[in-house]
Every structure is written in structure tokens, then in C-alpha cells.
């Protein structure tokens, strides 16, 4: 085994969670032949659910203690519905948040884990760092071009959400690092 520690592979005793499915159109080359990347979708969705639940809980605690005013469900709902308030805006945002956190982002992480043939907390944390930068820049873009500030939901969050509280940039980065680490820790690359 070369470099970076042991490769985590799904044990044979967990076929229900680790049953591989194919990600359409994605493959890797091994010694001159193409091999489809196989993703354990059940395990990947479980990892996404666990990571999203944990990060949501941490974000809620940060809001309740006054460390941040960042409310992802409201921002996402406002982007989708172009409404600044109301239960429907928050519900739509929460649905989008869950879809991204449980399905879309884990699919990207899973494809990357499979391409590397390795899934662990450190690799997940590195992907989480990339996601944190994208989210931090995205908050600034939402403030500049999104409908929420124009509708009065909130002012521009600023780069990494700094206008939503002094703790927000650090919390945003830590939350995404934690999300990636949990995905990498829970997901196991299926054996070949």
C-alpha cells in the first residue's frame, strides 16, 4: 500500500449500505483500461444525512447563543422564492439545504473519494476547505446580486458572512471542515 495511510474499504458484512451503484459517465483509467467509478449510494446518503444533521445542530447552537445571525434556510429560501420572510421561505430554504447537504454535495464528495480510492476524515476535511471557500465567496455574491438584501431580509452578509457577526467567518469555515470530515469518516470506499 502506498502513501497516506490505510485505505478504508467497505467490509463484506454490510452489503445493504455498501451496495455499489454506478455514477453515469464517470470512470477512471487503471493500467490502460477504463473502470467505472462505483459509489455506495446508501452509505453516501447516510453520510450526508449524518454530516448535515451535525452541522445544522452546530449552526443552530451558534445562532441561539448569539455568535452569528447567519440563517442558511432563510437565505436559500429567499434565493428560490424571492421573498424575504415567512414560513414558506424558510421551509423552501430548509428543503434546498437538505437536498444539497444530503444528496448533491455527498455525490460530489463520493465521486472524489472514489477517484482517489480513499475516504477518511482528513481527505473529507480538505474537500470541506474548498467548500468553505466557495460558501464564503457565495455569501458575498448573494449580498451583491441576490434578491434577499433588496427585499429587506438582511443586508449583504459580506465576504464569509462577516456582517452577520464577528464569529460567522470562523464558524462557516469550521462547519464546512466538520461536514467534510464527517462525510469522509462515515463513507467507506466499496471494495473491488
C-alpha positions, 0 to 999 in steps of 0.5 A: 500500500502506498502513501497516506495511510490505510485505505478504508474499504467497505467490509463484506458484512454490510452489503445493504449500505455498501451496495455499489451503484454506478455514477453515469459517465464517470470512470477512471483509467487503471493500467490502460483500461477504463473502470467505472467509478462505483459509489455506495449510494446508501452509505453516501446518503447516510453520510450526508444525512449524518454530516448535515444533521451535525452541522445544522445542530452546530449552526443552530447552537451558534445562532441561539447563543448569539455568535452569528445571525447567519440563517442558511434556510432563510437565505436559500429560501429567499434565493428560490422564492424571492421573498424575504420572510415567512414560513414558506421561505424558510421551509423552501430554504430548509428543503434546498439545504437538505437536498444539497447537504444530503444528496448533491454535495455527498455525490460530489464528495463520493465521486472524489473519494472514489477517484482517489480510492480513499475516504477518511476524515482528513481527505473529507476535511480538505474537500470541506476547505474548498467548500468553505471557500466557495460558501464564503465567496457565495455569501458575498455574491448573494449580498451583491446580486441576490434578491434577499438584501433588496427585499429587506431580509438582511443586508449583504452578509459580506465576504464569509458572512462577516456582517452577520457577526464577528464569529460567522467567518470562523464558524462557516469555515469550521462547519464546512471542515466538520461536514467534510470530515464527517462525510469522509469518516462515515463513507467507506470506499466499496471494495473491488 
